[in-house]
Amino acid sequence: ASLTRVDNNTLWGGSTSGLYSFNTTTGEWMLQKSSESGNAKDIIHSVFFEGNSRLWIASASQGLHQINFNQYRFNTILSQTFFGIPECGILDIKEKGPLLFFGTVKHGLIVYNKESKTYKRYENSDDKTSISNNYVSRVLIDSKGKVWVMTGKGFNEFSENTGKFKQHYHHSFLGKSFNDNDYRSIVEAGNGEFWLASDAGIKIYNENT
């Protein structure tokens, strides 16, 4: 599930049963269509309001969509045109300055530059500075601007300047390593501390220790 504020009176949310809007004045929820065909039952993994009248909608099964509030027009973003790949399920969207970060189902992390309208795809390889896994469930931009990437095999610190990743994942032979690799979410708690959620529970990570 995901929630974003569009204006003082309206929240938009994604859920396992589709796309909703919520009027904070009337307390009314409204189910919205989440595809051009009018299907309102798609699983929406992430919604993100860009701040210029555009709402981005991410779905693992339906890919990427936009709602333009100036025209109230629903647009399907073709992954072949936008990302250079025929199909691309999206699980998360985050923004840092002119950059949009897309966590995908099987194509790793995609970074899109809104100013130059270019993208770069980061996928796992034999290089130890590559992303640890191509399933990216969540992206976090912390209070210092650092990019954290949750994957199906541990979590990563990412530098958009170098394009390199620092991998953190479970090693069975290391007693103090993490007890699971499939991370679903991350929350910054402050003082260098982060709470990470996986199927095995909650792990607290401190980048200073």
C-alpha positions as CSV (number, residue, x, y, z in Angstrom):
1,A,0.0,0.0,0.0
2,S,1.1,3.6,-0.6
3,L,-0.3,7.0,0.1
4,T,0.5,10.5,-1.3
5,R,-1.0,14.0,-0.8
6,V,-2.1,15.8,-3.9
7,D,-3.5,19.0,-2.3
8,N,-4.8,20.2,1.1
9,N,-8.0,18.2,0.7
10,T,-7.1,15.1,-1.3
11,L,-5.0,12.0,-0.7
12,W,-4.5,9.3,-3.3
13,G,-3.7,5.7,-2.2
14,G,-2.7,2.5,-3.9
15,S,-3.8,-0.9,-2.5
16,T,-4.3,-4.5,-3.3
17,S,-7.8,-3.6,-4.6
18,G,-7.0,-0.7,-6.8
19,L,-6.5,3.1,-6.8
20,Y,-8.4,5.3,-4.3
21,S,-8.8,9.0,-3.6
22,F,-9.7,10.3,-0.2
23,N,-11.3,13.7,0.5
24,T,-10.0,14.9,3.9
25,T,-12.9,17.4,4.2
26,T,-15.8,15.0,3.6
27,G,-14.1,11.8,4.8
28,E,-15.1,10.1,1.5
29,W,-13.1,7.4,-0.2
30,M,-13.6,6.9,-4.0
31,L,-12.3,3.9,-6.0
32,Q,-10.7,5.2,-9.2
33,K,-10.0,3.3,-12.4
34,S,-6.4,2.2,-12.6
35,S,-6.0,1.4,-16.2
36,E,-7.2,2.8,-19.5
37,S,-9.5,-0.2,-19.8
38,G,-11.3,1.0,-16.7
39,N,-10.1,-1.9,-14.5
40,A,-10.3,-0.6,-10.9
41,K,-9.0,-3.9,-9.3
42,D,-5.3,-3.7,-10.2
43,I,-2.8,-4.1,-7.4
44,I,-1.2,-0.7,-7.0
45,H,2.2,-0.9,-5.3
46,S,3.1,2.8,-5.2
47,V,1.7,6.3,-6.0
48,F,3.8,9.4,-6.2
49,F,2.7,13.0,-6.8
50,E,5.4,14.9,-8.7
51,G,4.2,18.3,-7.6
52,N,3.4,19.6,-11.1
53,S,-0.1,18.1,-11.5
54,R,1.2,14.6,-12.3
55,L,0.4,11.5,-10.3
56,W,2.6,8.5,-11.0
57,I,1.0,5.1,-10.5
58,A,3.1,1.9,-10.2
59,S,1.9,-1.7,-10.6
60,A,3.8,-5.0,-10.8
61,S,1.2,-6.3,-13.3
62,Q,0.2,-3.2,-15.2
63,G,3.5,-1.3,-15.2
64,L,3.6,2.5,-15.0
65,H,0.8,5.1,-15.5
66,Q,0.2,8.8,-15.0
67,I,-2.7,11.0,-14.2
68,N,-2.5,14.6,-15.5
69,F,-4.7,16.6,-13.1
70,N,-4.7,19.7,-15.4
71,Q,-6.5,17.7,-18.1
72,Y,-7.6,14.8,-15.8
73,R,-6.2,12.4,-18.4
74,F,-5.0,8.9,-17.7
75,N,-1.9,7.9,-19.6
76,T,-0.2,4.5,-19.8
77,I,3.6,4.8,-20.0
78,L,4.9,2.3,-22.5
79,S,8.0,0.7,-20.9
80,Q,9.5,0.0,-24.3
81,T,9.5,3.7,-25.1
82,F,10.2,5.0,-21.6
83,F,12.7,2.3,-20.3
84,G,13.8,0.5,-23.5
85,I,12.4,-2.9,-22.3
86,P,9.2,-4.6,-23.5
87,E,7.6,-5.2,-20.1
88,C,8.5,-3.6,-16.8
89,G,6.5,-4.1,-13.5
90,I,7.1,-1.3,-11.1
91,L,7.0,-1.6,-7.3
92,D,8.1,1.8,-6.1
93,I,8.8,5.4,-7.1
94,K,10.9,8.0,-5.3
95,E,12.2,11.4,-6.2
96,K,15.5,13.2,-5.5
97,G,15.9,16.6,-7.3
98,P,15.5,16.0,-11.1
99,L,15.8,12.2,-10.6
100,L,13.1,9.6,-10.3
101,F,14.0,6.2,-9.0
102,F,11.9,3.2,-10.1
103,G,12.1,-0.1,-8.2
104,T,11.2,-2.9,-10.7
105,V,10.1,-6.5,-10.5
106,K,12.9,-8.0,-12.6
107,H,15.0,-5.1,-14.1
108,G,16.7,-3.8,-11.0
109,L,16.7,0.0,-10.3
110,I,15.9,2.5,-13.1
111,V,16.9,6.1,-12.6
112,Y,15.1,8.6,-14.8
113,N,16.3,12.2,-15.3
114,K,13.3,14.5,-15.8
115,E,15.4,17.4,-17.2
116,S,17.4,15.4,-19.8
117,K,14.5,12.9,-20.3
118,T,17.1,10.1,-20.1
119,Y,17.2,6.9,-18.0
120,K,19.8,4.4,-16.8
121,R,19.0,0.9,-15.8
122,Y,21.1,-0.8,-13.0
123,E,20.9,-4.6,-12.9
124,N,22.8,-7.3,-11.0
125,S,26.0,-8.6,-12.5
126,D,29.2,-10.3,-11.4
127,D,30.5,-6.9,-10.4
128,K,30.4,-6.7,-6.6
129,T,29.5,-3.0,-6.9
130,S,26.4,-3.8,-8.9
131,I,22.9,-4.0,-7.3
132,S,22.6,-7.3,-5.3
133,N,19.3,-8.4,-6.9
134,N,17.0,-7.3,-9.8
135,Y,13.8,-7.4,-7.7
136,V,13.6,-4.0,-6.1
137,S,10.7,-3.7,-3.6
138,R,11.4,-0.3,-2.0
139,V,13.6,2.8,-2.4
140,L,14.3,5.3,0.4
141,I,15.9,8.7,0.1
142,D,17.1,9.4,3.7
143,S,17.4,12.8,5.5
144,K,21.0,13.1,4.2
145,G,20.0,12.4,0.6
146,K,21.5,8.9,0.5
147,V,19.6,6.4,-1.7
148,W,18.8,3.0,-0.1
149,V,17.5,0.1,-2.2
150,M,15.6,-2.9,-0.8
151,T,15.9,-6.1,-3.0
152,G,15.2,-9.8,-3.0
153,K,18.7,-10.4,-1.9
154,G,19.6,-7.9,0.9
155,F,19.7,-4.1,0.7
156,N,22.0,-1.7,-1.0
157,E,23.4,1.8,-0.6
158,F,23.5,3.5,-4.0
159,S,25.5,6.4,-5.2
160,E,23.9,8.2,-8.2
161,N,27.3,10.0,-8.8
162,T,29.3,6.8,-9.3
163,G,26.5,4.4,-10.3
164,K,27.8,1.9,-7.7
165,F,26.1,0.0,-4.9
166,K,27.3,-1.2,-1.5
167,Q,25.6,-4.5,-0.9
168,H,24.4,-5.8,2.5
169,Y,22.9,-9.3,2.7
170,H,22.8,-12.5,4.7
171,H,25.8,-14.9,4.9
172,S,25.0,-18.1,6.8
173,F,28.6,-18.4,8.0
174,L,28.6,-14.9,9.6
175,G,26.8,-15.0,12.9
176,K,26.2,-11.2,13.0
177,S,24.9,-10.9,9.4
178,F,21.2,-10.3,8.6
179,N,18.8,-13.2,9.2
180,D,17.0,-12.8,5.8
181,N,17.7,-11.3,2.4
182,D,14.2,-10.5,1.0
183,Y,13.6,-7.0,2.3
184,R,10.2,-5.4,1.7
185,S,10.5,-2.0,3.4
186,I,12.8,0.5,5.2
187,V,12.2,3.4,7.6
188,E,14.7,5.9,8.8
189,A,14.6,6.2,12.6
190,G,17.3,8.8,13.1
191,N,20.9,8.9,14.3
192,G,22.0,6.6,11.5
193,E,19.5,4.0,12.5
194,F,17.2,2.2,10.0
195,W,14.4,-0.3,10.5
196,L,14.2,-2.9,7.8
197,A,11.2,-5.3,7.3
198,S,11.5,-8.7,5.8
199,D,9.5,-12.0,5.9
200,A,11.7,-13.0,8.9
201,G,10.7,-9.9,10.9
202,I,12.3,-6.5,11.7
203,K,16.0,-5.8,11.6
204,I,17.6,-2.7,13.0
205,Y,20.7,-1.4,11.1
206,N,22.9,1.4,12.2
207,E,25.2,2.7,9.5
208,N,27.5,4.2,12.2
209,T,28.4,0.9,13.9
